[in-house]
């Protein structure tokens, strides 16, 4: 074992401060020069991560503290990206369990801690944000201990050390009331409590690929912890393909990368216990084994929790296809989805029974929304369906996934939240009064969960917080009403006018403004009643000798309600699709022609 290396992952619920804590560890570990600008949320390198303020992909970094090297994996906190967390834990020997001193353990805290305990990882408890108003670090530490007991932690895991502090302000301490100076208490606890990496330096080289990186110069880079031996540039190795039953492919190591600070550096040799990147392979995937022996066997790969949602990605067949995106064909979309499979272990993709349609299975709608947003930024156009749950037949009975949901809202909003849960067949399991809010815990079907987060935000004026966790498969709950409104569809193609939209506005809420391109079957607004209506959104005002085209219609038009990608995916009904292009999001009916839609409805299709 290499006594100078520690491999840790930082795990926590979303927004409890993981990435900000890494910023301070990097800063104190000497990553930045004295005159160098310090990056904020340095590990969130994707544009989407910076915009949303969340971590999507697990990432590696390395901090030097004294003569020790601490390899750190920053993991996502959102439940939809749990697959990133699960495979990251295969590379580490301990975890920093980060808990907000005000919120305490949340849904994702439970999920990631259960995985860490099952793998036998050492736990260091970090009570973060103790400077937050109304924070109660002592109470939250007690809640973490209760959670450890509930998850059947061993005696050694239950006796995990704890540090208190603020990642944002850059201090940690062993006991409350000590001097608020730096991060030394946390570094020392990691070195003392987390063991050196478990590896066999005297064995032949072997490594499990836990992540895939990409370089324009060397191609695919296999990332993982070296479990045995050492490897040099130029060494011949075998790639044992996990997806092909352990098929062996010869390769030669062309580059070896160690993680250091915010980047990588090339080295000639890497040893057991270190987390490195290795290139030189035409094709290598997550879960493959690298081994120097001819008679090697594939290493076991962590089973990822199965997806619970399924959506369809389709070729855009709308009238405006190809006007805003460059990549629109079935072949181009399929190649992009297959490429996603190589780096995202928690989604499944297969061809549907219709040409140009692909079934995408994932853990949640946000995970799919991130994929769709990434594709549209790359120049793709496609259609996306509403998420549907993946059902099972158990002993001849239809079963569907259920989740536990936690909703924290101000006291005055609790009535509308309870009504919303009742409409979605949610079963209340617990209600707790907090200092300035109420926490509701309920069991709800995954179907009923779709769109709930947006309803909570609307009902609480943005003050509500929702988190959820997969619970189990249970008997089918019957029809669940998640959208209680209809839509307004356009009957004519063309450019919308203020005059026409004023009349459409009288029927409901607008989704588009004047001067936008629409086509027959495109959704232009929402009808308060639970039925669809059609309107002409491109009608122009008749001109006379006494009136100009714009007179009398410039005022009174309410600004259109524009939806985010996640909201639009959750909003559409089963007979609707979301058209995604690099420039626009358009809601539309699956069948654009109103006459054809009526025929399909009558025939029950």
BADRENMI-686527 format. One record per residue (C-alpha): residue in three letters; z negated, y, x. Coordinates in steps of 0.1 Angstrom, whole numbers, plus 5000, padded with zeros to 4 digits. Layout:
% BADRENMI-686527
ALAZYX/...
***
This chain:
% BADRENMI-686527
UNK500050005000/UNK500850355011/UNK497350525011/UNK498850875013/UNK500850854980/UNK499750904944/UNK502050854915/UNK500951014882/UNK502451114848/UNK501251404827/UNK501051304791/UNK499951504761/UNK500851614726/UNK503651874723/UNK502552224733/UNK499252134750/UNK500452274783/UNK501951994804/UNK504852194820/UNK502652504826/UNK500152284844/UNK502852144866/UNK503852504874/UNK500352574889/UNK500252244907/UNK503552324924/UNK502352674932/UNK499152554948/UNK500952264965/UNK502852514986/UNK506252474969/UNK506852844968/UNK506953064999/UNK504653375001/UNK507453604990/UNK509253374967/UNK509453434929/UNK507453184910/UNK509353014882/UNK507852984847/UNK508252634832/UNK510052534863/UNK510452164853/UNK512252254820/UNK515652274837/UNK517852214806/UNK519052514786/UNK517752354754/UNK514352304769/UNK514052664779/UNK515252784745/UNK513052554724/UNK510052574747/UNK509652194748/UNK510251914773/UNK513051674764/UNK513751474795/UNK511051324818/UNK511451474853/UNK510151404888/UNK508651644913/UNK506451604943/UNK503451814956/UNK501951794991/UNK498151844991/UNK496651815025/UNK498051495040/UNK498651345006/UNK501851334985/UNK501351354948/UNK504551244928/UNK504351394894/UNK506351304863/UNK506451574835/UNK506951394802/UNK507951514767/UNK505251574741/UNK507351534710/UNK507251194693/UNK511051174690/UNK511351154728/UNK508750874733/UNK511350654750/UNK511250904780/UNK507450864782/UNK507450494780/UNK509850434809/UNK508250704830/UNK504950524829/UNK506550224847/UNK506750434879/UNK503250564880/UNK499650424886/UNK497750684867/UNK498050954840/UNK496651294834/UNK495751304797/UNK496051664788/UNK494151784757/UNK493952124742/UNK490352254740/UNK490952384705/UNK493352134689/UNK491851824705/UNK493751484705/UNK496751494682/UNK499351244670/UNK501351214703/UNK498151204723/UNK497250874705/UNK500750734711/UNK501050814748/UNK497450714756/UNK497950374738/UNK500950304761/UNK499050404792/UNK496050184784/UNK498349894776/UNK499849924811/UNK496449934827/UNK496950284842/UNK494050494854/UNK493250794832/UNK492151144843/UNK491151354813/UNK492051724815/UNK490551954788/UNK493052244790/UNK493152594775/UNK489352634776/UNK489953014776/UNK491552994742/UNK489753164713/UNK487452934693/UNK487952654720/UNK485252384720/UNK485852174752/UNK482751964748/UNK483551864713/UNK487151784723/UNK486051564752/UNK483851374727/UNK486951324705/UNK488951184735/UNK486150934741/UNK486250834704/UNK489950784708/UNK489550574739/UNK487050354720/UNK489450334690/UNK492250224713/UNK490149944728/UNK490050094763/UNK488349884790/UNK484949994804/UNK486650134835/UNK489250324814/UNK486450464791/UNK484650604822/UNK487650824831/UNK486751144850/UNK487151474832/UNK488051824845/UNK488052144825/UNK490152454830/UNK493252654822/UNK496652554835/UNK498052894826/UNK495353084846/UNK495452824874/UNK491852694877/UNK490152364871/UNK486452264875/UNK484451944873/UNK481752094850/UNK481852384826/UNK480352694840/UNK481452644876/UNK483452904894/UNK487052954882/UNK488852954915/UNK491852714919/UNK493252364911/UNK491252184938/UNK488952004914/UNK492051844897/UNK493751754930/UNK490551594943/UNK490051394911/UNK493551264913/UNK493151154950/UNK489750994943/UNK490450824910/UNK494150734909/UNK494850434933/UNK497650434958/UNK500850284944/UNK500849914938/UNK503549784961/UNK504249504986/UNK505349665019/UNK505949325036/UNK508149185008/UNK511949235009/UNK513149554992/UNK513249554954/UNK513149834928/UNK513349874890/UNK515650154879/UNK513550374855/UNK515750684854/UNK519350794861/UNK520251114879/UNK523751254885/UNK525351434914/UNK528851574916/UNK529051464952/UNK527651104952/UNK527851014914/UNK525050814898/UNK521650814914/UNK519150534905/UNK515550664903/UNK512550444904/UNK509450334924/UNK510050104953/UNK507949794945/UNK508449614978/UNK509749655013/UNK511749945025/UNK515450055023/UNK517650245047/UNK520950425043/UNK523750165049/UNK521749865037/UNK523649615015/UNK521849554981/UNK522449374949/UNK522449544914/UNK521149304888/UNK522549434855/UNK519949414828/UNK522549464800/UNK524649174814/UNK522048904817/UNK521148974853/UNK524748974866/UNK524749054903/UNK526949334917/UNK527149404954/UNK526649764966/UNK525749964997/UNK523150234999/UNK524950565007/UNK522150815002/UNK518350814997/UNK516651114981/UNK512951194981/UNK511551434955/UNK510051744970/UNK508952054951/UNK511652164927/UNK514451974945/UNK515351664965/UNK515851605002/UNK517851335019/UNK516051085040/UNK517250795061/UNK514550545050/UNK512150505021/UNK509150275018/UNK507250074992/UNK505250284967/UNK507350604968/UNK509450724939/UNK512950784952/UNK516650824942/UNK519250594956/UNK523050634954/UNK525950414963/UNK526650234931/UNK529850244909/UNK527750164879/UNK523950144875/UNK521850174843/UNK518150224834/UNK516449884834/UNK518649734862/UNK517049584893/UNK517949674929/UNK517249394954/UNK518249304989/UNK517948934984/UNK520848714973/UNK518648484952/UNK516748764934/UNK515848774897/UNK515849074874/UNK512549254871/UNK511149284835/UNK511849614818/UNK509549784793/UNK510449724757/UNK511050054740/UNK509850104705/UNK512750054681/UNK514450344663/UNK513650414627/UNK516450654617/UNK520250614615/UNK522950874612/UNK526650874613/UNK528751084637/UNK532351124624/UNK535551274635/UNK536051614619/UNK538651594591/UNK538051944577/UNK540852204574/UNK539552404603/UNK539452114628/UNK540452204664/UNK540252584660/UNK536852614678/UNK536452304699/UNK538552124725/UNK537151774722/UNK537851644686/UNK539351294688/UNK537650964681/UNK538150844717/UNK536551154732/UNK533551144709/UNK533050774715/UNK533250814753/UNK530651084751/UNK528250874730/UNK528650574753/UNK527850804783/UNK524650914764/UNK523650544762/UNK523450514800/UNK520650774803/UNK518950764769/UNK517150424764/UNK515750504730/UNK518950544710/UNK521450284699/UNK525150344692/UNK527750114676/UNK531050144658/UNK530950164620/UNK533349974598/UNK535550284594/UNK537750434621/UNK536350744637/UNK532750684625/UNK529850584648/UNK526350474638/UNK523650644659/UNK520150504657/UNK517250714670/UNK513550784666/UNK513751114648/UNK516051384636/UNK515051614665/UNK516251364690/UNK519651344673/UNK519751724669/UNK519351764707/UNK522251524713/UNK524451714688/UNK523552054702/UNK524351934737/UNK527651794726/UNK528652114708/UNK527852314740/UNK530152084759/UNK533052164735/UNK532851884709/UNK533651914672/UNK532251644649/UNK530651574615/UNK527051454612/UNK525551284581/UNK522051304567/UNK519551064584/UNK518750744566/UNK515950504575/UNK516450164590/UNK515149914565/UNK514049544571/UNK513849244548/UNK510449074553/UNK509848744534/UNK512648844510/UNK511049184502/UNK512649524511/UNK510549714537/UNK510950064552/UNK509150254580/UNK505950444572/UNK504350714594/UNK501050884597/UNK501451264593/UNK498951534603/UNK499351884587/UNK497252184597/UNK497652484574/UNK495652784564/UNK493252714535/UNK495252914509/UNK498352704515/UNK496752364509/UNK497752344472/UNK501452364479/UNK501252124508/UNK499451864486/UNK502151904459/UNK504851864484/UNK503251544498/UNK502951404462/UNK506651464456/UNK507451274487/UNK505150974478/UNK502651064505/UNK499150904503/UNK496251124514/UNK494050944539/UNK491751224552/UNK491151594549/UNK489051794575/UNK487952154573/UNK488452334606/UNK487152674616/UNK490152874602/UNK492352604586/UNK492452264570/UNK493751944586/UNK495451694562/UNK496151334572/UNK498451124550/UNK500650814551/UNK504250884541/UNK507550704544/UNK509950814571/UNK512350904543/UNK509751134528/UNK509051294562/UNK512651424566/UNK512551794559/UNK508751814555/UNK508152014586/UNK510452294574/UNK508752294540/UNK505352324557/UNK506652624578/UNK508052794547/UNK504952724526/UNK502552864553/UNK504753154565/UNK505152984599/UNK501452914604/UNK501552544596/UNK501652274623/UNK503051924616/UNK502851614638/UNK503651254630/UNK503450904644/UNK505150574634/UNK502650354617/UNK504250034604/UNK506849884581/UNK505749854545/UNK507249774510/UNK509950014498/UNK508350304480/UNK511050374455/UNK513050704451/UNK511650994470/UNK512651344460/UNK513051554492/UNK515451814480/UNK514951964446/UNK517852204446/UNK521652174442/UNK524452354462/UNK527152604455/UNK530652484467/UNK533652694474/UNK536752624453/UNK539352814474/UNK540152844511/UNK540253174529/UNK538053454541/UNK534953544521/UNK534753894506/UNK531754104497/UNK533054134461/UNK533153754456/UNK529853694473/UNK528053934450/UNK529053724421/UNK528153404439/UNK524753554448/UNK523853574411/UNK523953194410/UNK521653134439/UNK520953184476/UNK523853244501/UNK524453054533/UNK527453254544/UNK528253624547/UNK531453824542/UNK534353774566/UNK533753404572/UNK536353134568/UNK535652884540/UNK537552594525/UNK537452384493/UNK534352164492/UNK532452374518/UNK528852454508/UNK528352834506/UNK524952854490/UNK522052694472/UNK521652654435/UNK517952664423/UNK518652394398/UNK519152034408/UNK522852034402/UNK526052144421/UNK528152424409/UNK531552564422/UNK532452924429/UNK535253124443/UNK533953294474/UNK537253454485/UNK538153654454/UNK539254004461/UNK538654304438/UNK541654424418/UNK542854764429/UNK543855054407/UNK544855414413/UNK541355524408/UNK539255274428/UNK539455164464/UNK538854804474/UNK535354864488/UNK533955104463/UNK530954994444/UNK530454664462/UNK529054764496/UNK525454754484/UNK523354474469/UNK524454184491/UNK521453994504/UNK521853874540/UNK522853504542/UNK520153244551/UNK521353084583/UNK520052734592/UNK519252594626/UNK520852264635/UNK517652064629/UNK517152224595/UNK520852174585/UNK520651804594/UNK517551754573/UNK518951964544/UNK522151794536/UNK522251524509/UNK523751174510/UNK527151304497/UNK527251584522/UNK528051634559/UNK527351894586/UNK530452014604/UNK529352104640/UNK531652314663/UNK530852514695/UNK530852834674/UNK529652734638/UNK527652504617/UNK529152444583/UNK527752244554/UNK530252054533/UNK530751774508/UNK531951434521/UNK534851454496/UNK536251804497/UNK538451804466/UNK536451874434/UNK538651644413/UNK538251354437/UNK534451414439/UNK534251394401/UNK536151064401/UNK533950924427/UNK530851024408/UNK532050864376/UNK532950544394/UNK529450534410/UNK530650554446/
***
